[in-house]
Each structure stands twice: as structure tokens, then as C-alpha cells.
Amino acid sequence: RARTLLRDLESSTKIKITKNDVERSDSDLGQMMRMMMPSESKHSNKNQHLTLSIAINYGGRKDILSASRKLAKFLATNDNNPYITQDDEETLFEQFLCTAGMPDVDLVIRTGGERRLSNFLLWNCAYAELYFTDVLWPDFDEEELDNAVQWYGKRSRRFGGRDQSLKQL
């Protein structure tokens, strides 16, 4: 199923797959994922419509802890490092996440009636819109995706700011 999804999306979208633990894994899951992942996709490099990220054996807390350790080691071993301003902190920290270079998530679709992130891309979902549906993943079809996208289109994206109508209060 995943291979078909990747093949179908390849010609019409930009696909970015973060291979974090898959490349380091000797498990059967890691081997299976390496076989499924396309090698360099010639078609997808020119398209800029969608970034599809598949996170296998990924944990948001684990990623943040690992990035924190890497950042601390970097700062301890880099004597010529200028004082880091608060504005630079996020940018520097993000470089040590396994999702470095990946755009922030705009929309999280959670199926099966669950109402939580479940340790999924905790840093990257800080300003994501969260769409919840009771539809189970195997039954999530094009119509359900259209519902999610329409809902997302009606959202007012503020990225941490206040709604303009609330400023009058």
C-alpha cells in the first residue's frame, strides 16, 4: 500500500522522505522500508506542491532529547561560538533535529477517533492545525481527505498570534 502511494504521488508532488532511524536499523522493519523507498526520484524533484514525510520508528520526545544532546556537545566543543541570541536559538536547535530541513507541519489529520499527537513530530507541529476524524485509516478515502482540506481552508492561521477580532476586547 505504501509503495503504491509513493508511486502515485511521485509524478505530481515533491516527495521528501526523512530516513532517520531506517538507515541505522538492522531490523526487519528497517530493511523493508529501505526496499520501499524510491531511490532519487527524478520526477518529484521539480514539483513543489506537497512534502510527504513518512516517519518510521520516530518519536518526537526522542528527537528533541537527541537534538538537545547534540546541541550541548556542539556548544561545549565550539569555543569560537558567538553568544547565541534568543532569536537564533530555535534556528540552531532545529539543525540538530532529525527533521532538519523539513518544513513545519501545516495540517495533522488524526484518524480513528484519537484526539492526541501521540509523540508525533512534537517540535514540527507547534503551529499545525489538528483535524480529528472518527474514520479509521483503512477507510480514509479521497472524500475524507477533501473534508479535511476544506476544514483546513476555513481556519485562520495565526502562528501563535491572536485573532484580529480579539484585539478589540
N, C-alpha and C positions, 0 to 999 in steps of 0.2 A: 504494500500500500504506500509506504513512504517513498519507495523508488519511483512509483508511478506519479506521485505528487511532484517530486523533484523534476522528473522528465517533462511533465505537462507545464510546469511553471517556467522551465528553463528558457523557452523561446520568447516569453512575453514579459519576464521580470528580471530584475537584478537579484541574484541569489547570493547571500553570504552565509556560509556555514562556519560557525565557531567550533573548532575541533578540540577544545580544551582537553578534557580527560581522555577522549577517544584515542588520540595518538599515543598517549602514555600507557594505555590499558592493554594488558595481555589477556583480558577476559574474553569470553565468547561474545559478549555484547560489543566490546571494542572492535573485535575482528569483523563482526557482522556490519557495524557501522562504517568501517573503512571500506568495505566492499560496496556498500550502498552509495557512498558519497561520490559524486562525479569528480573526475579529475578536473583540471581547469576548464571551466565552461566558456567556450568561445562565444556562444550566443548571448549569455547572460551579462557579460561584461559591458556591453553597450547600452543595456536597458537600465533605467533609473526609477522604476515605478514602485518597487517593493523590495524590502530586505526581509528574507525569510531566514530566521535563525532557529536551528534545532539544537536544543540543549539536552545532551545525554550525559547522565552521571554528573549533573551540575547541581550545586547547592549555593544559594545566594549568601548564606552566612559563611560557608567555607571560602567562597570567593573573596568576601570582604576581609575575613581574617588573614587569608593568604596575601592579599594586597597590602594589608597593614604591616605584616611582617616584612614584605619586600621593600616597602617604603621606609620603614625604620632602618633596615640594613643599608639602603641607599643613602639615607641621611647621615648615618653613622660613619660610612666609608667615604663620603664625599666632602672633604674639608673645604673645598672652594665653593661650596654651595651657598649662594647668597640667601639672606633671610627671605623666607617664603611668606608672602602676604596672604591674607585670608582669601583674597580673590584668586590666588594661584593654587590654593590647597586642593580644591576639587579637581582641577585640571591635572595636577601632578598625581594625585591619588588614583584617578581614573586610568592613568597609564599602566598601573600595576594590576588592574583587574584583568581576568581572562577574557572579558568582553571589550577590552580596549579597542577603540576604533569603530565599535558598533554603535549605531545611533541609538538614542534613548527610545524606549518603547512609547508609542502613541496610544495603543489600544491593547488591552489584555481581554481576551474572551475566555471566560471560565465556564465550562460546560458541566453538566451533571448535577446542577443544583448546589455546588460548593460555593461558599462566599468567603474565600480567602486566597492569598497568593501562594501559600504552601512553599515558602522558601524559593520562589521563582524570581530571578532577576531583581532582587530587592533594591539594589542601587539604581538600576536602569529604569525601574517602574515608578520612581519617585513622583513623577507628574503624569503618569499614564492614566487614561480613562479606563475604568473597570466595568466590563459588561458581563453580567451574570445571566445564565440561562439554565433552565431545568433540563433542556435537551441533552441527552447523552452523546458523547463524542462520536460513536459509530453512526448516529442518526443526524449529526450536524451536517446539513447539506447547503447547497447554494442559497436556498431561500432563507435559511437561518443566518448565513453569513450576510446576506442583504439586510436582514433585520438589524444585525449588529452594526453594520456600516451606516445605515440610516440613523440609528440611535446616536452613533458617534458624531455624525454630521450636525446633529442638533445641540451638541454640547458646546458650552462656552469655555474655551481653553484659556486658563489664566496663569498656569505655571507657577502657582504659589501666591499670586496676587489676589486682590479682592475683586468681586464683581462690581462693575461700574455703578450699578443701581444701589449697591450697599453704601457707597461713599456719601450719599445724601443723609444717612442716618446719624 
